[in-house]
């Protein structure tokens, strides 16, 4: 996320989390606006960008873009962004939100208080589900619930997909439809195959699956991660 006004250059850059598609553009902004441009991220994200994870993401993005991103330099965020922190530029107030592990352990969601808009990063996507390898269904549900409670937002802006006033409600419903049947299967002593059958039969999933990109190729992984999380929570 980039903070700026129509008549002034950017005043700060915010990396919502440590995945490469959300921080590897830092170099371009620093080159365009100077080394003094503050770059904010959650402390977890700053640590991971500066370490092995940052280099890994740079390599992966280069491979996934067939070399188009070759030569990109890893520019580490310079400032911490933590829950409740406020950043002001001109008459615009930004407020940072962090409610624990969601899409990653270091997600920062940014509320544009004046405009009643929240940039949610990859905590919620429009007609997609983010990679949950580093995340938590329960944590994501908590974060979405807390954002709805703590802000007066009328528009939610995802890291991928179109902004929508109903984004959190729709993504929460889908996540509930994936996670809760897995939770029920674990409590009943059923295996992952039975959990998958429960998920696919859930009316919330039936409602959203046809409109979710990559559903058929990714649903197995979505369910496996939900089942493993439910198992962990049960013990």
C-alpha positions, 0 to 999 in steps of 0.5 A: 500500500502506498500513501500519497496525495494528488499533489505530493510524492509518496510519503510512506509505503506499507508492505501488508505481509512478507510474500514476494508479490507484496514487497518486491516492488519496494526497490522501484519506489525507493529508486523513484522517490529516494532512500529516505522513503519509509517502508512499514511492515509488521515486525514478523514480516520485516524479519522474514523479508530480511532473512532467508524467506525474502531471498526465497521469495525473490527466487520464486518470483523470478522463476514464476515470471520466467525471468521477467523479475530478474535483477530485482533487489531485495529492499527490506522495510525500514519501520515497524507497523503494529496493531493500533499504530496510526500514520497521518499524512495531510488530512488522511489518517491510516490505522494499522490492524493486526489480530494474530495469525491470519494469512500469515503471522505478520499481516497488517491491514490498513484502515483509511479512517476518513474514507471508511476503507480498509486494505486487507492485504491477503487476509481476504481475497475476492473470488479466490482463497489465498495460499494458507500454508503460513496461515490459519482458518480460525485466525483469518476468521478472527481477523475478519470479525475483528476488522468488522467490529473495530472499523466503520468500513464500508469498503474492503480492498483485497490484495487480489481481486476487486474491492467490495463492501461484502468481501469479508462477509463472503470470505468468512462464509466460505472459510466457515464452510471449509473449516467447520465441516473439517472440525466436525469430522475430527470430533467424530473421529473421521478421516480427511476423506470424510472431511472432504465429503462434508466440506463439498456438501456444505451449503456455504461451499456450494454457494461460493465454490462456483465463483472461486478461482482455481477451486477444482485444482486447489480444494484438496489442499484447502481441505487438508490444511483445514483438517490439520488445523482442526486436528491441532486444535482438538489436542 
